[in-house]
Amino acid sequence: MNLILEWWVAVILLLVDIAVAVVAIIMATRFLYSRYRKEQEGKADNVLQTSIEKGHRIELEAKDKALKILQDAESEVTKRRNELAREEDRLQKRRADLDHRFERLEQREVAQNKRQSALDKKENDFKKKEADQMAELQRIAKMTVEEARGELMVQAEKEARNDMAKIIRQIEGEARLEGEKRAREIVTEAIQRVASDHVAEVCTSIVSLPNEEMKGRIVGRNGRNIRAFEQAAGVDVIVDDTPESVTISCFDSVRREIARRALERLILDGRIHPAYIEKVLSDEEKAVERDIIEAGEQAAFDAGVAGLHPEVTKLLGRLKFRTSYGQNQLSHAVEVAKLAAVIAAELGANVELSKAGALLHDLGKALDHNTEGTHAMLGAEFAKRYGVNAKIINIIAAHHHEVEQESIEAAIVEAADAISGARPGARREDLEQYIKRLRALEEIANSYKGVSQSYAIQAGREVRILVRPEDIDDLASIRLARDIAHSIEDSMQYPGQIKVTVIRETRAVDYAK
């Protein structure tokens, strides 16, 4: 019993101690919270005070800036007002000046109108007098003004046509007799003295093979040999069913020649593979380069032309691999040089200048595969680049009348070029091109009014035109021949020259009954 009582007393004492401790903790917490709140309130008061002071300071600065801006604005407004006042004064003066000028113009216009009225009155009087005089003249002549004018024009045109036709026929007849006689002598002597053996030479593109098995070796495994060859040489190799031969195709005759030589060497050697192909092509390119230089030097020697720049001689040698209508251009250049020398000697012109211009006249044909422009202008530009004589440059540029000829030597070279290209056997054309050229000649002639029929004869070197006599008179037939000749020159390419003959005949037909 005592133990239980003691236990309860102990429990009660423990609870009292706990209650005392809780009360102590609560009192301590309240004290700490009170002190913390006072500290925070103090800080808040400080922050508020600082903000108030800062706000007052910013407000003062803003007022100062606003005051300054206001003062600046007032100053600017004052300045602008002064400027506007000055501008208004100037405009007022200008307006007054313009008003004064306008008044003077009005006065001048009034005076001008008065003078114009007087002039109009005088003009009306003159017109009336002129009309009266014209009516009197018409009454006397019994013909109107239009009828008189038409009669006068018809009479004047008829007389002028007759006189012109007579003079043209007389001059052309005299010039034709003398010119044909002299030209025939000179051309005949030139052709006889030159007597060139070079007629036609064509660069071949066919390579012969020892047997059909060689085609397979040229093509190679999966076509690697032929692809390597075509890529390195810049040509197309055509391997078809043609027995024991292949074809090399390329627009550049020099590249085609290099490829032909290289392929023949590879066939003879038997070793055909990409690495060796490049070596052989390089060797043959150097060999052809040497041949070109030698050909140019030999041509200059044969033509008797010295002192050419090495680059000009080299380009001249490239003509060895260029043909036109089957005629080798290097042989043609040498032949023209010889013909020009003979003609120049006969006419008393500069022989050396004629030879040099004739030798180089087709120099641009070695360039026109790679460059835009006509061969005459390309050749002239190239020659000018390497210091060729200015007269020779004009001969080159003018031999197809693309520029004006400045010397008699230029005309001589043009004539020699025509002789070399037009003489029998000099050039050849395939049948299709020949037929097209003849048809084009007849179409050009038939396109003109008054032409009844036209025929291309003499292998296309002459076109004969029949005209209707009621539409074309004698003078018009002369003009028609010249117009057709000019149209042919402008629209066609042909070797030599083409003769245009216009025939006008009047037939009188009657019947005996």
C-alpha positions in Angstrom: 0.0 0.0 0.0 2.8 2.4 0.8 4.6 1.4 -2.4 1.6 2.4 -4.5 1.2 5.6 -2.7 4.9 6.4 -3.2 4.6 5.5 -6.9 1.6 7.9 -7.3 3.5 10.7 -5.5 6.5 10.2 -7.8 4.2 10.4 -10.8 2.6 13.5 -9.6 6.0 15.1 -8.9 7.1 14.2 -12.4 4.1 15.7 -14.0 4.6 18.9 -12.0 8.2 19.1 -13.2 7.0 18.6 -16.8 4.4 21.3 -16.5 7.0 23.7 -15.0 9.4 22.9 -17.9 6.6 23.5 -20.5 5.7 26.8 -18.9 9.4 27.8 -18.9 9.7 26.9 -22.6 6.6 28.9 -23.5 7.9 31.9 -21.6 11.3 31.7 -23.3 9.7 31.3 -26.8 7.5 34.4 -26.2 10.5 36.4 -25.1 12.5 35.3 -28.2 9.6 36.1 -30.6 9.1 39.5 -29.0 12.7 40.4 -29.5 12.8 39.1 -33.1 9.7 41.1 -34.0 11.2 44.3 -32.6 14.4 43.7 -34.6 12.4 43.2 -37.8 10.3 46.2 -37.1 13.5 48.2 -36.7 14.8 46.9 -40.0 11.6 47.7 -41.8 11.6 51.2 -40.4 15.2 51.7 -41.6 14.3 50.3 -45.1 11.2 52.5 -45.2 13.2 55.6 -44.2 15.9 54.8 -46.8 13.3 54.4 -49.5 11.6 57.7 -48.6 14.9 59.5 -48.7 15.8 57.9 -52.0 12.4 58.7 -53.4 12.9 62.4 -52.4 16.3 62.4 -54.0 15.0 60.9 -57.3 12.0 63.3 -57.3 14.4 66.2 -57.0 16.6 64.9 -59.9 13.6 64.3 -62.1 12.3 67.8 -61.4 15.8 69.2 -62.3 15.8 67.2 -65.6 12.2 68.2 -66.5 13.1 71.8 -65.8 16.1 71.5 -68.1 14.2 69.8 -70.9 11.5 72.5 -70.6 14.1 75.2 -70.9 15.7 73.5 -73.9 12.3 73.1 -75.6 11.4 76.7 -75.0 14.8 77.7 -76.5 14.2 75.4 -79.6 10.7 76.7 -80.0 12.0 80.3 -79.9 14.7 79.4 -82.5 12.2 77.7 -84.8 9.8 80.7 -84.5 12.6 83.0 -85.6 13.4 80.8 -88.6 9.8 80.5 -89.6 9.5 84.3 -89.4 12.5 84.7 -91.7 11.2 82.1 -94.1 7.8 83.8 -94.2 9.5 87.1 -95.0 11.4 85.4 -97.8 8.3 83.8 -99.2 6.4 87.0 -99.1 9.2 88.7 -101.1 9.2 85.7 -103.6 5.4 85.9 -103.9 5.6 89.6 -104.6 8.3 89.0 -107.3 6.3 86.2 -108.9 3.2 88.4 -109.0 5.2 91.1 -110.7 6.6 88.7 -113.3 3.1 87.2 -113.9 1.8 90.7 -114.6 4.6 91.3 -117.1 4.0 87.9 -118.8 0.3 88.8 -119.2 1.2 92.1 -120.8 3.6 90.4 -123.1 1.0 87.7 -124.0 -1.6 90.4 -124.8 1.0 92.1 -127.1 1.9 88.8 -128.7 -1.8 88.0 -129.4 -2.1 91.3 -131.1 0.9 90.7 -133.3 -0.3 87.1 -134.1 -3.7 88.5 -135.1 -2.0 90.8 -137.5 0.2 88.0 -138.9 -2.8 85.7 -139.3 -4.6 88.4 -141.2 -1.6 88.9 -143.5 -1.3 85.2 -144.0 -4.9 84.9 -145.0 -4.4 87.6 -147.5 -1.4 85.9 -148.9 -3.2 82.5 -149.1 -6.1 84.2 -150.9 -3.8 85.8 -153.4 -1.9 82.5 -153.9 -5.2 80.6 -154.4 -6.3 83.2 -156.9 -3.0 82.9 -158.8 -3.1 79.1 -158.7 -6.6 79.1 -160.0 -5.6 81.4 -162.8 -2.6 79.2 -163.7 -4.8 76.1 -163.7 -7.3 77.8 -166.0 -4.5 78.9 -168.4 -2.8 75.4 -168.4 -6.1 73.5 -168.3 -4.5 71.1 -165.7 -4.7 70.7 -162.0 -1.7 71.0 -159.6 -1.6 67.3 -159.0 -1.9 66.5 -162.7 1.0 68.8 -163.4 3.1 67.5 -160.6 2.5 63.9 -161.7 3.3 64.7 -165.4 6.5 66.4 -164.4 7.6 63.5 -162.1 6.9 60.9 -164.8 8.8 62.9 -167.4 11.8 63.5 -165.1 11.9 59.9 -164.0 11.8 58.6 -167.5 14.6 60.9 -168.7 16.7 60.1 -165.6 16.2 56.3 -166.1 17.2 56.5 -169.7 20.3 58.6 -169.0 21.3 56.4 -166.0 20.9 53.2 -168.0 23.0 54.6 -170.8 25.8 55.8 -168.5 25.8 52.5 -166.5 26.0 50.4 -169.6 28.7 52.5 -171.1 30.8 52.5 -167.9 30.3 48.8 -167.2 31.1 47.9 -170.8 34.3 49.8 -170.8 35.4 48.6 -167.4 34.4 45.0 -168.2 36.4 44.9 -171.5 39.5 46.4 -170.0 39.2 44.7 -166.6 38.5 41.2 -167.9 41.4 41.5 -170.4 43.9 42.6 -167.7 42.5 40.2 -165.0 42.6 37.2 -167.3 46.2 37.9 -168.2 47.2 38.3 -164.5 45.2 35.3 -163.2 46.4 33.0 -166.0 50.0 33.9 -165.5 49.7 33.5 -161.7 48.1 30.0 -161.9 50.7 28.9 -164.5 53.6 30.1 -162.4 52.4 28.7 -159.1 51.1 25.3 -160.4 50.5 23.9 -156.9 50.4 20.2 -156.5 48.3 20.4 -153.3 44.7 19.7 -154.2 42.9 18.0 -151.4 44.2 16.5 -148.2 41.9 15.2 -145.4 43.1 14.2 -141.9 42.1 10.6 -141.5 40.2 9.3 -138.4 40.5 5.6 -139.3 43.0 3.4 -137.5 43.7 0.0 -139.1 44.0 -3.1 -136.8 46.1 -6.2 -137.4 43.2 -8.4 -136.4 39.8 -8.4 -134.8 41.2 -9.5 -131.4 42.9 -6.1 -131.1 39.4 -4.4 -130.6 39.0 -6.3 -127.3 42.4 -5.2 -126.1 41.6 -1.6 -127.0 38.4 -1.8 -125.1 40.0 -3.6 -122.1 38.3 -5.3 -119.1 35.0 -3.6 -118.4 36.0 -0.9 -120.9 38.7 0.6 -118.7 41.3 1.0 -121.5 39.0 2.8 -124.0 37.7 5.0 -121.2 41.2 5.9 -120.1 42.2 6.6 -123.7 39.1 8.8 -124.4 39.5 10.8 -121.2 43.2 11.4 -121.6 43.1 12.2 -125.4 39.8 14.1 -125.4 38.3 12.1 -128.3 35.7 9.5 -129.0 36.9 6.0 -130.0 34.2 4.2 -132.0 34.6 0.5 -132.0 31.9 -1.0 -134.3 31.4 -3.8 -136.8 33.8 -2.3 -139.4 36.4 -5.1 -140.0 39.9 -4.6 -138.7 39.5 -0.8 -138.0 38.3 1.7 -135.4 37.2 5.3 -135.8 38.5 8.3 -133.8 36.0 11.2 -133.7 36.9 14.7 -132.5 36.1 18.2 -133.8 39.7 19.3 -133.0 41.9 18.0 -135.8 45.1 18.3 -133.7 43.7 16.2 -130.8 42.4 13.7 -133.3 45.9 13.4 -134.9 47.5 13.0 -131.5 45.0 10.3 -130.6 45.5 8.5 -134.0 49.3 8.4 -133.6 49.1 7.3 -130.0 46.6 4.5 -130.8 48.7 3.2 -133.7 51.8 3.2 -131.5 49.9 1.3 -128.8 48.7 -1.3 -131.3 52.2 -1.8 -132.6 53.6 -2.0 -129.0 50.9 -4.3 -127.8 51.0 -2.9 -124.2 47.6 -1.3 -123.7 46.7 -0.2 -120.2 45.8 3.2 -118.6 49.3 4.1 -117.2 51.0 3.4 -120.5 48.3 5.1 -122.5 48.9 8.4 -120.7 52.7 8.1 -121.4 52.2 7.4 -125.1 49.7 10.3 -125.4 52.2 12.7 -123.8 55.0 11.6 -126.1 52.8 11.9 -129.2 51.5 15.3 -128.1 55.1 16.5 -128.0 55.8 14.9 -131.3 52.8 16.6 -133.0 53.8 19.9 -131.4 57.2 19.6 -133.0 55.6 18.7 -136.3 53.3 21.8 -136.1 56.3 24.1 -135.5 58.2 22.5 -138.4 55.2 22.7 -140.7 54.8 26.4 -139.8 58.5 27.1 -140.5 58.4 25.2 -143.7 55.3 27.0 -144.9 56.9 30.4 -144.1 60.0 29.3 -146.0 58.0 28.0 -149.0 56.0 31.3 -149.2 59.2 33.4 -148.8 58.0 35.2 -145.6 60.5 35.8 -142.9 60.6 37.4 -139.4 57.4 35.9 -138.1 56.9 35.6 -134.3 57.4 32.0 -133.1 53.8 31.9 -131.7 52.5 33.0 -135.1 54.6 30.4 -136.9 53.3 27.7 -134.4 49.7 28.7 -135.0 50.3 28.7 -138.7 51.5 25.1 -138.5 48.3 24.0 -136.9 46.6 24.7 -140.3 48.3 21.5 -141.5 45.5 19.6 -139.6 42.7 21.8 -140.8 40.8 21.4 -144.1 38.0 23.4 -145.8 35.9 21.6 -148.4 38.7 19.0 -148.5 41.4 21.6 -149.2 44.3 21.6 -146.7 44.5 25.0 -145.2 48.3 25.2 -144.8 48.8 24.3 -148.4 46.1 26.7 -149.4 47.8 29.5 -147.4 51.2 28.9 -149.1 49.4 28.8 -152.5 47.6 32.0 -151.9 50.9 33.6 -150.8 52.5 32.6 -154.1 49.5 33.8 -156.2 49.4 37.1 -154.3 53.1 37.6 -154.9 52.7 37.1 -158.7 49.6 39.4 -158.9 51.3 42.1 -156.7 54.4 42.0 -159.0 52.2 42.5 -162.1 50.3 45.4 -160.5 53.3 47.1 -159.0 52.1 46.6 -155.4 54.1 45.6 -152.3 55.1 42.0 -153.0 56.4 41.2 -149.4 53.3 42.7 -147.8 51.0 40.7 -150.1 52.9 37.5 -149.4 52.8 37.9 -145.6 49.1 38.9 -145.6 48.2 36.0 -147.9 50.1 33.5 -145.8 48.4 34.6 -142.6 45.0 35.4 -144.0 43.3 32.2 -142.6 45.3 32.1 -139.4 42.1 32.3 -137.4 40.9 29.0 -138.7 43.4 27.4 -136.3 41.5 29.1 -133.4 37.8 29.1 -134.3 37.2 25.7 -132.8 37.9 27.0 -129.4 37.0 30.7 -129.6 33.8 32.6 -130.6 34.1 34.8 -133.6 34.9 34.7 -137.3 38.2 33.3 -138.4 39.1 36.6 -140.1 38.7 38.7 -136.9 40.2 36.0 -134.7 43.3 35.8 -136.9 43.7 39.6 -137.0 43.4 39.8 -133.2 46.0 37.1 -132.7 48.4 38.7 -135.2 48.0 42.1 -133.5 48.8 40.5 -130.1 52.2 39.4 -131.5 53.3 42.6 -133.2 52.4 41.9 -136.8 52.4 44.8 -139.2 49.1 46.8 -139.1 48.7 46.6 -142.8 49.0 42.8 -142.6 46.4 42.8 -139.8 44.0 44.7 -142.0 44.6 42.2 -144.9 43.7 39.4 -142.5 40.6 41.1 -141.1 39.3 42.4 -144.5 39.7 39.4 -146.8 36.0 38.6 -146.3 34.9 42.3 -146.1 34.2 42.2 -142.4 36.2 45.5 -142.2 37.1 48.0 -144.9 40.1 47.2 -147.0 42.8 49.9 -146.5 45.3 48.9 -149.2 45.5 47.4 -152.7 47.4 44.5 -151.1 44.2 43.6 -149.2 42.3 43.4 -152.5 45.1 41.3 -154.1 45.0 38.8 -151.2 41.2 38.5 -151.5 41.5 37.8 -155.2 44.3 35.2 -154.7 42.2 33.5 -152.0 39.3 33.3 -154.4 41.5 31.9 -157.2 43.0 29.2 -154.9 39.6 28.1 -153.6 37.8 28.3 -157.0 40.2 26.8 -159.4 39.2 23.3 -160.7 40.0 20.5 -158.3 40.9 22.7 -155.4 37.9 21.9 -153.2 35.2 19.3 -153.0 31.7 19.2 -151.6 29.5 16.2 -150.7 26.4 15.7 -152.7 23.9 16.8 -150.0 25.7 20.1 -149.4 26.0 20.7 -153.1 22.2 20.2 -153.7 21.4 22.4 -150.7 23.6 25.2 -152.1 22.0 25.0 -155.6 18.5 25.0 -154.1 19.4 28.0 -151.8 20.6 30.0 -154.9 17.3 29.4 -156.7 15.2 30.2 -153.7 17.0 33.6 -153.1 16.5 34.5 -156.8 12.8 33.5 -156.8 12.1 35.5 -153.7 12.4 38.8 -155.7 9.4 40.4 -157.3 9.2 40.1 -161.1 11.3 36.9 -161.4 9.6 34.2 -163.5 12.3 31.5 -163.4 15.8 30.9 -162.1 18.4 28.2 -162.7 21.6 27.4 -160.9 24.2 26.3 -163.5 27.9 25.8 -163.8 28.0 23.6 -160.7 26.5 26.4 -158.6 29.0 29.1 -159.8 26.3 30.9 -161.8 22.6 31.6 -161.3 20.6 32.6 -164.4 17.4 34.5 -163.8 14.5 35.1 -166.3 12.3 38.1 -165.5 8.9 39.3 -166.7 9.5 42.2 -169.1 6.3 43.9 -168.1 7.4 44.1 -164.5 11.1 44.7 -164.8 12.7 47.3 -167.2 16.4 47.5 -168.3 17.5 49.6 -165.3 15.5 47.5 -162.8 17.2 44.4 -164.2 20.6 45.9 -163.4 19.5 46.7 -159.9 17.9 43.2 -159.5 21.2 41.5 -160.4 23.1 43.6 -157.8 20.4 43.0 -155.1 20.5 39.3 -155.6 24.3 39.2 -155.6 24.3 41.1 -152.2 21.7 38.7 -150.8 23.8 35.7 -151.8 26.9 37.3 -150.1 25.0 38.0 -146.9 23.2 34.6 -146.5 25.4 31.9 -148.0 28.9 30.4 -147.5 30.6 29.2 -150.7 34.0 28.9 -152.3 35.1 31.3 -155.0 32.5 33.5 -156.5 28.9 33.2 -158.0 27.9 34.9 -161.2 24.4 36.4 -161.3 22.9 36.9 -164.8 19.5 38.5 -165.2 17.8 38.0 -168.7 15.0 40.3 -169.9 13.5 39.6 -173.3 10.4 40.8 -175.0 8.7 38.5 -177.5 6.2 39.8 -180.1 3.9 37.0 -181.3 1.3 37.2 -184.0 -0.6 34.7 -186.2 -1.2 34.6 -189.9 -4.8 33.6 -190.6 
